[in-house]
Amino acid sequence: MHLKVVPPDPKLAKLIMHVLAAKLDGCETFMPAALSPTVILFVRGAAQIKQADGSLAPCHRFFLSGPAMTPINPVYAPGTISFSVCLWPGMLHQATGIFPSQFNSLALSMAELFDAGKVDRFLQSIDANDDVDANLALFQHFLLDILDHSNKTSIGAAFLAARKKMFFPMVDLSQYFGIGQRQLERRVREAFGVSLRDVRRIARFGQTLPRMINASAAWGDLTAIAQDSGYYDQAHMHREFVKLAGIAPLQLLQKIASGDPAYWLYRINEKDFRNLFLPPD
């Protein structure tokens, strides 16, 4: 396993998080639910998604995945190298003109969403180059070309700016944004692809992860972490982790501590983890 994390081009910093280049040599990964739409490119190799019945569904080579309320289990071919980058939650429409509700399936090919000729020329340039840094530069240049990075206002951007108010009561949030509660709920669903309740659920889950996995938490620490993270109690946190990560908190800690290669994502150092997946505090 080899990982490289690079910051976004300054023009893209309001739309995307850091870029992850990963060499995934024949491994599988258990990835949790996420609010962030994600652009994924297989520079070399490929991946398949393991279904509930154990069957494997192929991935596109270059695709955009929408917000996901359930974990996924990709299986990578030997020699696979991937580039991935998360868009800031709520910024998909502002960046692309695409609403998250358009994702009836898990992911859509970039050639379906953007100019197919432009996508093909980009992939040809990637195939002609074996240098990771050069290909990362090409990847960001392509994103600069297809994403709308002009200064705009949107409910997604406004919600990100006010994210510390995210867990305020609905009446307080609607007053803050100056719109009715029903309109706020509708606009949140348009921007994020899920309800305000689910935005809060995944946000709480995301904020809890680095607190838990980077503090060498033990069973006795989980109650305090649950309370500090805004869960009702440890049982509430347990249920949410099973739904959103596919595994209970204690079992996740055991997988991380054992070096299970399928849980490499959770062993990324805290700074990189936050830069890749979480808005700043």
VEXNUZA-607472 format. One record per residue: residue in three letters; x, y, z of N, C-alpha, C in turn. Coordinates in steps of 0.2 Angstrom, whole numbers, padded with zeros to 4 digits, always signed. Layout:
N
alaXYZXYZXYZ;...
% end
This chain:
281
met+0004-0006+0000+0000+0000+0000+0004+0006+0000;his+0003+0011-0005+0007+0017-0005+0002+0022-0007;leu+0002+0028-0002-0002+0033-0003+0001+0040-0004;lys-0002+0044-0008+0001+0051-0008-0005+0056-0008;val-0004+0061-0004-0010+0066-0003-0007+0073-0005;val-0011+0076-0010-0009+0082-0012-0014+0087-0012;pro-0013+0094-0010-0018+0099-0010-0021+0101-0016;pro-0027+0103-0016-0030+0105-0023-0027+0111-0025;asp-0028+0112-0032-0026+0119-0035-0030+0124-0031;pro-0026+0130-0030-0030+0135-0026-0037+0137-0029;lys-0037+0137-0036-0044+0139-0039-0049+0134-0038;leu-0047+0128-0036-0052+0123-0034-0053+0122-0027;ala-0050+0125-0022-0050+0124-0015-0057+0125-0012;lys-0061+0129-0015-0068+0130-0012-0073+0124-0015;leu-0070+0120-0019-0075+0115-0022-0072+0108-0020;ile-0066+0106-0020-0063+0100-0018-0059+0100-0012;met-0058+0094-0009-0053+0093-0004-0046+0091-0007;his-0042+0087-0003-0036+0085-0006-0037+0079-0010;val-0032+0078-0015-0032+0072-0019-0028+0067-0016;leu-0031+0061-0017-0027+0055-0015-0025+0050-0020;ala-0019+0049-0021-0016+0044-0026-0014+0038-0022;ala-0017+0032-0024-0016+0026-0020-0014+0020-0024;lys-0009+0016-0022-0008+0010-0026-0011+0005-0022;leu-0016+0001-0025-0020-0004-0021-0019-0010-0025;asp-0015-0014-0023-0012-0020-0026-0016-0026-0024;gly-0022-0027-0027-0026-0033-0026-0029-0033-0020;cys-0031-0028-0016-0034-0028-0010-0041-0026-0011;glu-0045-0027-0005-0052-0024-0005-0052-0019+0001;thr-0057-0015+0001-0058-0010+0005-0065-0009+0008;phe-0066-0008+0014-0073-0007+0017-0073+0001+0018;met-0077+0004+0014-0078+0011+0014-0084+0013+0017;pro-0084+0018+0021-0090+0020+0025-0095+0025+0020;ala-0101+0026+0023-0105+0031+0020-0102+0037+0019;ala-0104+0042+0015-0101+0048+0014-0106+0053+0011;leu-0105+0059+0013-0109+0065+0010-0106+0067+0004;ser-0099+0067+0003-0096+0070-0002-0096+0066-0009;pro-0099+0069-0014-0098+0066-0021-0090+0065-0022;thr-0088+0060-0026-0081+0059-0027-0080+0057-0034;val-0074+0060-0036-0072+0058-0043-0066+0053-0042;ile-0067+0048-0046-0062+0042-0045-0059+0040-0052;leu-0053+0040-0053-0050+0038-0059-0045+0032-0058;phe-0046+0027-0061-0041+0021-0061-0036+0022-0066;val-0030+0025-0064-0024+0026-0069-0022+0020-0072;arg-0021+0015-0068-0020+0008-0070-0024+0003-0066;gly-0026-0003-0069-0030-0008-0066-0037-0006-0066;ala-0041-0009-0061-0048-0008-0061-0051-0010-0054;ala-0057-0010-0053-0060-0012-0047-0067-0014-0048;gln-0070-0018-0044-0077-0021-0044-0080-0020-0037;ile-0086-0019-0037-0090-0018-0030-0093-0024-0028;lys-0091-0027-0022-0094-0033-0020-0101-0031-0017;gln-0106-0035-0020-0113-0034-0018-0115-0039-0012;ala-0121-0037-0010-0123-0041-0004-0123-0049-0004;asp-0125-0051-0011-0125-0058-0012-0118-0061-0013;gly-0113-0057-0013-0106-0059-0014-0104-0058-0022;ser-0108-0057-0026-0106-0056-0033-0103-0049-0034;leu-0099-0048-0039-0095-0042-0041-0098-0038-0047;ala-0099-0032-0046-0101-0027-0051-0095-0023-0053;pro-0094-0023-0060-0088-0019-0062-0089-0011-0061;cys-0083-0008-0060-0083+0000-0059-0082+0003-0066;his-0084+0009-0067-0081+0013-0073-0074+0014-0072;arg-0070+0016-0077-0063+0017-0076-0063+0024-0073;phe-0067+0029-0075-0067+0036-0073-0074+0038-0072;phe-0075+0040-0065-0082+0041-0064-0083+0046-0058;leu-0089+0048-0057-0092+0052-0052-0097+0048-0048;ser-0095+0047-0041-0100+0044-0037-0104+0049-0033;gly-0110+0048-0031-0114+0053-0027-0114+0051-0020;pro-0117+0055-0016-0117+0054-0009-0120+0047-0008;ala-0118+0043-0002-0120+0037-0001-0121+0036+0006;met-0127+0033+0008-0129+0032+0015-0128+0025+0017;thr-0125+0021+0013-0123+0014+0015-0115+0013+0013;pro-0112+0009+0017-0105+0007+0015-0104+0004+0009;ile-0098+0004+0006-0097+0000+0000-0091-0004+0001;asn-0090-0009-0004-0084-0014-0003-0081-0015-0010;pro-0077-0011-0012-0073-0012-0018-0067-0017-0017;val-0066-0020-0023-0061-0025-0023-0057-0023-0029;tyr-0050-0022-0028-0046-0020-0033-0042-0025-0036;ala-0040-0024-0043-0036-0029-0047-0029-0028-0045;pro-0025-0033-0045-0018-0032-0044-0015-0026-0049;gly-0010-0022-0045-0007-0017-0049-0011-0011-0050;thr-0017-0010-0047-0021-0004-0047-0018+0002-0044;ile-0019+0007-0048-0017+0014-0045-0023+0018-0046;ser-0025+0022-0041-0031+0026-0042-0030+0033-0040;phe-0033+0038-0043-0033+0045-0040-0041+0046-0038;ser-0042+0049-0032-0048+0051-0030-0048+0057-0027;val-0054+0061-0027-0055+0067-0024-0062+0068-0022;cys-0063+0070-0016-0070+0072-0014-0072+0079-0015;leu-0078+0080-0017-0080+0087-0018-0083+0089-0011;trp-0082+0095-0009-0085+0097-0003-0093+0095-0003;pro-0095+0093+0003-0103+0091+0003-0107+0097+0001;gly-0112+0096-0003-0116+0101-0005-0114+0106-0011;met-0108+0104-0013-0105+0108-0019-0106+0105-0026;leu-0109+0099-0026-0109+0096-0033-0113+0100-0038;his-0119+0103-0036-0122+0107-0041-0119+0113-0043;gln-0116+0117-0038-0112+0123-0040-0106+0121-0044;ala-0103+0116-0043-0097+0114-0047-0098+0111-0054;thr-0104+0108-0055-0105+0104-0061-0112+0105-0064;gly-0117+0108-0061-0123+0109-0063-0127+0102-0062;ile-0125+0097-0059-0128+0091-0058-0131+0091-0051;phe-0137+0089-0050-0140+0088-0044-0138+0081-0041;pro-0137+0080-0035-0136+0073-0032-0141+0069-0033;ser-0148+0071-0034-0153+0067-0035-0153+0063-0042;gln-0148+0065-0046-0148+0062-0053-0144+0056-0052;phe-0141+0054-0046-0138+0048-0046-0142+0042-0043;asn-0146+0039-0048-0150+0034-0047-0146+0027-0046;ser-0140+0027-0048-0135+0022-0046-0130+0025-0042;leu-0125+0020-0040-0120+0023-0036-0115+0028-0039;ala-0114+0027-0046-0109+0031-0049-0111+0031-0057;leu-0108+0037-0060-0109+0038-0067-0103+0039-0070;ser-0102+0037-0076-0096+0038-0080-0095+0045-0081;met-0089+0048-0081-0087+0055-0082-0089+0056-0090;ala-0088+0051-0094-0090+0052-0101-0097+0053-0102;glu-0102+0051-0098-0109+0052-0098-0111+0059-0096;leu-0106+0062-0091-0108+0068-0088-0105+0074-0091;phe-0099+0073-0094-0096+0079-0097-0094+0077-0105;asp-0091+0082-0108-0089+0081-0115-0085+0074-0116;ala-0088+0069-0120-0085+0063-0120-0078+0063-0124;gly-0077+0068-0129-0071+0069-0132-0066+0071-0128;lys-0067+0076-0123-0063+0079-0119-0060+0074-0114;val-0065+0070-0111-0063+0064-0107-0059+0059-0110;asp-0060+0057-0116-0056+0053-0120-0049+0055-0121;arg-0048+0062-0122-0042+0065-0123-0038+0065-0117;phe-0041+0066-0111-0038+0066-0105-0035+0059-0103;leu-0039+0054-0104-0037+0047-0103-0031+0045-0107;gln-0031+0047-0113-0026+0046-0118-0019+0049-0115;ser-0020+0055-0112-0014+0058-0109-0011+0055-0103;ile-0016+0052-0099-0014+0048-0093-0011+0042-0095;asp-0013+0038-0100-0011+0032-0103-0004+0033-0106;ala-0002+0039-0108+0004+0040-0111+0010+0042-0106;asn+0008+0042-0100+0013+0044-0095+0013+0040-0089;asp+0019+0038-0087+0020+0034-0081+0022+0037-0075;asp+0022+0044-0075+0025+0048-0069+0019+0050-0065;val+0019+0048-0059+0013+0049-0054+0012+0057-0053;asp+0017+0060-0052+0016+0068-0051+0014+0071-0057;ala+0016+0069-0063+0014+0072-0069+0007+0070-0070;asn+0005+0064-0069-0002+0062-0070-0007+0066-0065;leu-0005+0067-0059-0008+0071-0054-0010+0078-0056;ala-0004+0081-0059-0005+0088-0062-0010+0088-0068;leu-0010+0082-0072-0015+0082-0078-0022+0081-0075;phe-0023+0077-0069-0029+0076-0066-0032+0083-0064;gln-0028+0087-0060-0031+0093-0058-0032+0098-0063;his-0028+0098-0068-0029+0102-0074-0036+0100-0077;phe-0037+0094-0078-0044+0092-0081-0050+0094-0076;leu-0049+0094-0070-0054+0096-0065-0055+0104-0066;leu-0049+0107-0067-0050+0114-0068-0054+0116-0074;asp-0053+0112-0079-0057+0113-0085-0064+0111-0085;ile-0066+0106-0081-0073+0104-0081-0077+0107-0075;leu-0074+0109-0070-0078+0111-0064-0079+0119-0064;asp-0084+0121-0062-0086+0129-0062-0083+0131-0056;his-0077+0134-0056-0074+0137-0050-0074+0145-0049;ser-0079+0147-0053-0081+0155-0052-0084+0156-0045;asn-0083+0162-0043-0086+0163-0036-0094+0164-0037;lys-0097+0159-0033-0105+0159-0033-0107+0158-0026;thr-0113+0160-0025-0117+0158-0019-0122+0153-0020;ser-0122+0148-0015-0127+0143-0015-0129+0141-0008;ile-0134+0137-0008-0136+0134-0001-0130+0129+0001;gly-0127+0126-0003-0122+0121-0001-0116+0125+0002;ala-0114+0131-0002-0108+0135+0001-0110+0138+0007;ala-0116+0141+0008-0119+0144+0014-0119+0139+0020;phe-0121+0133+0018-0122+0128+0024-0115+0126+0026;leu-0110+0125+0022-0103+0124+0024-0100+0129+0028;ala-0101+0136+0026-0099+0141+0030-0102+0141+0037;ala-0108+0139+0037-0112+0139+0044-0112+0132+0047;arg-0107+0128+0045-0107+0121+0047-0107+0120+0055;lys-0105+0125+0059-0105+0124+0066-0112+0125+0069;lys-0116+0127+0065-0123+0128+0067-0128+0122+0064;met-0124+0117+0061-0128+0112+0058-0133+0108+0063;phe-0131+0108+0069-0135+0104+0074-0140+0108+0078;phe-0140+0114+0076-0146+0119+0079-0152+0116+0077;pro-0158+0117+0081-0164+0116+0080-0166+0118+0073;met-0171+0115+0069-0173+0117+0063-0176+0124+0063;val-0179+0126+0068-0182+0133+0068-0176+0138+0068;asp-0171+0137+0072-0166+0141+0072-0162+0142+0066;leu-0161+0136+0062-0158+0136+0056-0161+0140+0051;ser-0168+0139+0050-0172+0142+0045-0172+0150+0047;gln-0172+0152+0053-0171+0159+0054-0164+0162+0052;tyr-0159+0158+0053-0152+0160+0051-0152+0161+0044;phe-0155+0156+0040-0154+0156+0033-0160+0161+0030;gly-0164+0163+0034-0170+0167+0031-0175+0164+0027;ile-0176+0158+0027-0181+0154+0023-0185+0150+0028;gly-0191+0148+0025-0195+0143+0029-0192+0136+0030;gln-0195+0133+0035-0192+0126+0037-0193+0121+0031;arg-0198+0121+0028-0200+0117+0022-0195+0118+0016;gln-0194+0125+0015-0190+0127+0010-0182+0125+0011;leu-0180+0126+0017-0174+0124+0019-0173+0117+0019;glu-0177+0112+0021-0177+0105+0020-0176+0103+0012;arg-0180+0107+0008-0180+0105+0001-0173+0107-0002;arg-0171+0113+0000-0165+0115-0003-0159+0111-0001;val-0159+0109+0006-0154+0105+0008-0154+0098+0004;arg-0160+0095+0003-0160+0089-0001-0157+0090-0008;glu-0159+0096-0011-0156+0097-0018-0149+0097-0018;ala-0146+0101-0013-0139+0102-0013-0135+0096-0011;phe-0137+0092-0006-0134+0086-0003-0136+0080-0005;gly-0142+0079-0008-0144+0073-0010-0148+0069-0005;val-0148+0071+0001-0151+0068+0007-0154+0073+0011;ser-0158+0070+0016-0162+0075+0021-0157+0078+0026;leu-0160+0084+0029-0156+0087+0034-0154+0082+0039;arg-0159+0078+0041-0157+0073+0046-0151+0068+0044;asp-0151+0066+0038-0145+0062+0036-0139+0066+0035;val-0139+0072+0033-0133+0077+0033-0130+0077+0040;arg-0135+0078+0045-0132+0078+0052-0129+0071+0054;arg-0133+0066+0052-0130+0059+0054-0123+0058+0051;ile-0122+0059+0045-0116+0058+0042-0110+0063+0045;ala-0112+0069+0046-0108+0074+0048-0105+0072+0055;arg-0110+0069+0060-0108+0067+0066-0103+0061+0066;phe-0105+0056+0061-0101+0051+0060-0094+0052+0058;gly-0093+0057+0053-0087+0059+0051-0083+0063+0056;gln-0086+0067+0060-0082+0070+0065-0080+0065+0071;thr-0083+0060+0072-0082+0055+0077-0076+0051+0075;leu-0075+0049+0068-0070+0044+0066-0063+0046+0068;pro-0061+0052+0067-0054+0054+0068-0053+0054+0076;arg-0058+0056+0080-0057+0056+0087-0056+0049+0090;met-0060+0044+0087-0059+0038+0089-0053+0034+0087;ile-0052+0034+0080-0046+0030+0078-0039+0033+0079;asn-0039+0039+0080-0032+0042+0081-0030+0043+0088;ala-0035+0041+0093-0033+0042+0100-0032+0035+0103;ser-0031+0030+0099-0030+0023+0102-0036+0022+0107;ala-0042+0023+0105-0047+0022+0110-0048+0015+0112;ala-0050+0014+0118-0052+0007+0120-0059+0007+0122;trp-0062+0001+0124-0069+0000+0125-0071+0006+0130;gly-0067+0007+0135-0069+0011+0141-0070+0018+0138;asp-0066+0020+0133-0067+0027+0130-0073+0028+0126;leu-0076+0023+0123-0081+0024+0118-0087+0028+0121;thr-0089+0027+0127-0094+0030+0130-0093+0038+0130;ala-0087+0040+0132-0085+0047+0132-0085+0050+0125;ile-0083+0046+0121-0082+0048+0114-0089+0049+0111;ala-0094+0044+0112-0101+0045+0110-0104+0051+0113;gln-0103+0052+0119-0106+0058+0122-0103+0065+0119;asp-0097+0065+0119-0093+0071+0116-0095+0072+0109;ser-0097+0067+0105-0099+0068+0098-0106+0069+0097;gly-0110+0069+0102-0117+0071+0101-0122+0065+0100;tyr-0119+0059+0101-0124+0053+0101-0127+0053+0108;tyr-0133+0050+0108-0137+0050+0114-0133+0045+0120;asp-0130+0040+0117-0126+0036+0122-0122+0031+0117;gln-0119+0026+0120-0114+0022+0116-0118+0017+0112;ala-0124+0015+0114-0128+0011+0110-0130+0014+0103;his-0132+0021+0104-0134+0025+0098-0128+0025+0093;met-0122+0026+0096-0116+0027+0092-0115+0020+0088;his-0116+0015+0092-0115+0008+0089-0119+0007+0083;arg-0126+0008+0084-0131+0007+0079-0129+0011+0073;glu-0127+0018+0074-0125+0022+0068-0119+0019+0064;phe-0114+0017+0068-0108+0014+0065-0109+0008+0061;val-0114+0004+0063-0116-0002+0060-0119+0000+0053;lys-0123+0005+0053-0127+0007+0047-0122+0011+0042;leu-0118+0015+0045-0114+0019+0040-0107+0017+0039;ala-0104+0012+0043-0098+0010+0042-0098+0002+0040;gly-0104-0001+0042-0104-0008+0041-0101-0012+0047;ile-0099-0009+0052-0095-0012+0058-0096-0008+0064;ala-0097-0012+0070-0097-0008+0076-0091-0005+0078;pro-0091+0000+0082-0085+0004+0084-0079+0000+0087;leu-0081-0005+0092-0076-0009+0095-0072-0013+0090;gln-0077-0016+0085-0074-0021+0080-0070-0017+0075;leu-0072-0011+0074-0068-0007+0069-0061-0005+0072;leu-0061-0004+0079-0054-0003+0082-0050-0009+0082;gln-0053-0015+0083-0049-0021+0082-0046-0022+0075;lys-0050-0021+0070-0048-0022+0063-0042-0017+0062;ile-0042-0011+0064-0037-0006+0063-0031-0008+0067;ala-0032-0010+0073-0026-0012+0077-0022-0018+0074;ser-0026-0023+0071-0024-0029+0069-0020-0028+0062;gly-0020-0022+0059-0017-0021+0053-0021-0024+0047;asp-0027-0026+0048-0031-0029+0042-0031-0024+0036;pro-0028-0027+0031-0027-0022+0025-0034-0020+0022;ala-0039-0023+0023-0046-0020+0020-0048-0014+0024;tyr-0045-0012+0030-0046-0006+0033-0041-0001+0033;trp-0037-0001+0028-0031+0004+0027-0034+0011+0027;leu-0040+0013+0025-0042+0019+0025-0042+0023+0032;tyr-0044+0019+0037-0044+0021+0044-0037+0022+0047;arg-0032+0020+0044-0025+0020+0046-0022+0026+0043;ile-0025+0030+0039-0022+0036+0037-0021+0041+0042;asn-0015+0045+0043-0014+0049+0049-0019+0055+0049;glu-0020+0057+0055-0026+0062+0056-0026+0068+0051;lys-0020+0071+0050-0020+0077+0046-0023+0075+0039;asp-0020+0070+0036-0022+0068+0029-0029+0066+0029;phe-0031+0062+0034-0038+0060+0034-0043+0066+0034;arg-0042+0071+0038-0046+0077+0038-0045+0081+0031;asn-0039+0081+0029-0039+0085+0022-0042+0081+0017;leu-0042+0075+0017-0046+0071+0012-0053+0070+0012;phe-0056+0070+0018-0063+0068+0019-0067+0073+0023;leu-0064+0078+0027-0068+0081+0032-0067+0089+0031;pro-0073+0093+0032-0072+0100+0032-0068+0102+0038;pro-0064+0108+0038-0061+0110+0044-0065+0112+0050;asp-0063+0111+0056-0067+0112+0062-0069+0120+0062;
% end
